[in-house]
Amino acid sequence: MKQRALGDVQVGAVGLGGMPMSIEGRPDEARSVSTIHAALDAGVTLVDTADAYHRDAGEVGHNESLIAKALATYGGDTSAVVVATKGGHLRPGDGSWTQNGRPEYLQEAARASARRLGVESIGLYQFHRPDPEVPYAESIGALVQLLDDGVIQRAGISNASVAQIDEANEVLGGRLVSVQNQFSPAFRSSRAELDRCAELGIAFLPWSPLGGIKSAADLGGNHSAFGTIAQERGVSPQQVALAWELALSDVVLPIPGSSRPASIEDSVRAADLELTAEELAALEADPA
């Protein structure tokens, strides 16, 4: 697969989001492991997870443990795989999401994530979501300490504004390597954050990059250009959506969530789909 920069390393241009394999509606473990193995077979070397990717209150880190098992049972070389996890967002088990950005909590959470992943140092650790009860710089300060202590190799943030990107990068002394925000054909409000990442040379990881696309029919109405181009090219609309995102900037690294081997195998083909200038213009003019 074509490669893109994530800080000081190169990873496959399309990653794998692990969330669907651990929350409500998740598949059985065997299918999830097969999905991760299929991603690795296809050249995926960035796998995104979080300690909050679980369904029930007593299974914090479910997705991290699942990914660790899949990597341990994979028959090939996994030395180039970067597992990116997150902390600071919690699921109490009642379906809600809460925040905890206290530095001492993030320090604890990162070490717990490393244990579940079976690593001495986490490839990429991301502050999952700003906590309105904690000054942002204090939360990011925990990442500084984790970097300095060697608990994590790289630091990122998620669900951040342009101002928070700049603040985090300043607190980290220029060591911010990634920003993970929601971005898709149907959700473009993080375009300013994407553009800021491009200016700074920081990787931008769109989460939910397909925005719930399941078929060409999902791209009807205002999204007709995606479905039309997919039909003309003989590819899936998902591939067109990901190829469009990849074309926006060299810093973009989509992480489509998947729980079936066939879906991630389809998504990674977007890395080789070269859209024409005319197609890109049509997709750009086809907003949600």
N, C-alpha and C positions, 0 to 999 in steps of 0.2 A: 504494500500500500504506500501511496505517497506520504511523505513525512512533513510534520510541522513542529515548530519549536514550542517547548514548554519549559521556559527558563533555560537552563543549561543542557537540556536533553531534547532529543527528537522523538516524537511519538507518531503513530499512525494518525492521518488527518481526520478520521472518524473514530470516536471512542465508543464505549458501551456504558450506558447508565443502568445501574443495578436496581434502582428503586422498585420497578414492577415485580421483581422476583421475591419481594419480602413484605409487601403491604397487602391490603385487602384485595382479594381476587388472585392472589399469587398461585403459581403452579406448584406441583410437587417438587421436591428437591432434585430428583433425577433430571427432570426437564430443565430446571434452572442450571444445573451443572453442565448439561449438554449445550445450553445456550452460551454459557461462558466459554466452553471449549470450542464451539463453532466460531465465536468471535476471535479467539486466539488463532484458530486455523486460518481465518480470513485476514490476519495481519493486524488486528486490533492490539495496541500496546498501552492504551489508556483506559482504565476501568474506574468509573466513578461510583462512590458509595457514600454512606453517612451512618453514624451510630444511631440516628433516628429512623433509619429505614427498617422498620419492623411494624408488626401489626398489634401485638399484645403488650401489655405493660411489663411483663416479666421477661421480655426477649430483646432488650436493648442490644443493638449490634448484630441483629440477625443477619443482615445483608453482608456485613463485614466478615462474619464467620463463614457464611456461604461462599463468598469469593475466595477466602483463604483455603477452603476445602477444595474448590474447583482448581485453583492454581496448584495445590499440592498433588492432585490426582491427574493433572494434565501430562500427557506423554512427551511433550516437546519442551523446548527451552523457554523459560519464562523470565530470564534474567533482564530482558529489556522492558518488561511490563511495569508501568507505573500505576500503582493503586492510589487513587485520590480519595480521601475521606474528609468528613466535615464534622464539626462539633459546635454546640451552642444553640441548637434547635432540638426540642424534645417532644415526644409523644407520650403523654401520661397513660394512654391506653383507652381513653374514652372517645377517641376520634379527633381530639383537638391537638393543636400544635402550640407549644409555648417556647419562650426564649430564656436562655441563661448565658449572658455574656460576661459573667464575673471572671476575672483572670484566673483565680484559683480553681474555678470549676473547669475552665478550658484546659488548664494544665493537667488536671485529673483526667478529663475526658480523652485527651490526646494519648496519654499513656495507656488508658484502657483500650483505646482503638488499636494501638500498636500491639498490645498483647493478643487481641482477637485476630489481628491480621498475621500474627506470628512473625513480626519483623522487629528489628532493633530500632529502625528509623523509618518513619512514614514518608513515602515518596512525595506526596503533596497533601498538606493539611490546610483546610479552608474553614474560615469562620463562617458558619452556616447562614446566620441572619442577625442583623443588628438588634440589640436588646435596648429598648427605649429607657430602661432603668439604669443602664450603665454607660458612661461616656465611651464613645467609639474608640478613642485613642487608648483607653485602658484595656479594652478587649483585644485590640491589635497588639498591645504590649505583651500579652500572653504569647502571641505568635513569635515575637522577637525572642522571648526567653526560651521557647521551645526550639527555635532555630539554634540559638547559642548553646543550648544543652545537648543538641544532637538528636532530640526526640523526633524531629521532623527535618526533612531535607529541603523542602520548599514550602512557601507560604502563599495562600490565596484567600480570596474573600468571595462571598456569594450574596446575591440579593442586595447589591450595593448601588448607590448613586454615584454620579461623577465626582461630587465633592468627597464622598467617602473613599473612592478610588484614590484620589489625590492624597487624602489624609492618611490612608493606610500605607501608601507607598512612601510617604514622608516618615511615618513612624518606623517603618521597616528599613529605612535607610536605602531605599531603592531596590529592596529585595522582594517586592511583590511580583509574583510570576503569573498570576491568573485571576480572572474575575468570572464568576459563574452566575449568570442572570437568565431569567426566562426570555426567550426570543424565538420566534417562529413566523411563518407567513401570516398567521392570524394575530400575532402579538409582537408588535414592533416598537413598543414604547421604550425598550432598552437600546435603541439605535445610538443614542448619544453616548451611552456607556461603551458600546462596541467601538464607536469612533474614537473615544478617548483612549481605549486600550490600543487601538491601531497607532495612535500618535506616540504612545509610550513604549510600544513594542511588547505589550503584555498580552498573554493569551486570553482570548474571550471564549468561554465555554457555554454555548447556549443550552440551557436545560429545557426540557420539553420542546426540542427543536422542530418536531413534527406537529405540535399543537393538536394532537388527537386525530391526525389524518389516518384513515383506514383504507380509503379507496378514492378513486377519481371522483366519485359522487360527492365526497366530503369537500372537494375543491370546486364546487359549483358556485354560482353567483359571482361575488367579487373575486373569488379565487379561480375563476375559469381558466386563466392563463396557465396555471400549474397543471390542471387536468389536460388541457389542450396540448401543451408541450409534451407531457408524459405520453399521450396517445400517439403523437407524431414521432416521438423517439422510440416508442416501443419499450418504455421503462415504466416503473411505478411512479406515482405522484410523490411518494416519499423521497425517492432518489432526486427528483427535480427540486424539491424543497431543500434538501441537504446540499445539493450542488449549488443552488442559489446562495445559500448562507456561506458556503466555502468561498464563493467568488466575491463576496463582499470585502474580504480582507484576508491576508495571509495569516493573521493572528487568530482567525476563527477555528475552533475545534469543537464541532458538534458532538454531543454525547446522547444519542437517541436511546431511550429506555427500551428494553426488550425482555421478553420472557419466553421467546421461541427461537430456535436456531434459524429458521427461515427468515424471520424479520431482521435480525442483525446481518445475516448474509446479504439480504437485499440492500440494507442501508449502506454497507461499506462500499458497494459499487458506485455510490455517489462520488467517491474520491476520484474516479476515473471519468466521470461525466463532465465533459467540457461544453458549457453552454455558450451559444453565440452572443455577440453584443446585442443583436436584435431580441433574442430570447430574454436576456437579462433585463433589457429595458422594459419588455412587456411584463415581466415578473415584478419589477420595481414599481411599475405603475398600477399594480393590481393589489392594493393594500386591503387590510381587513376593514 
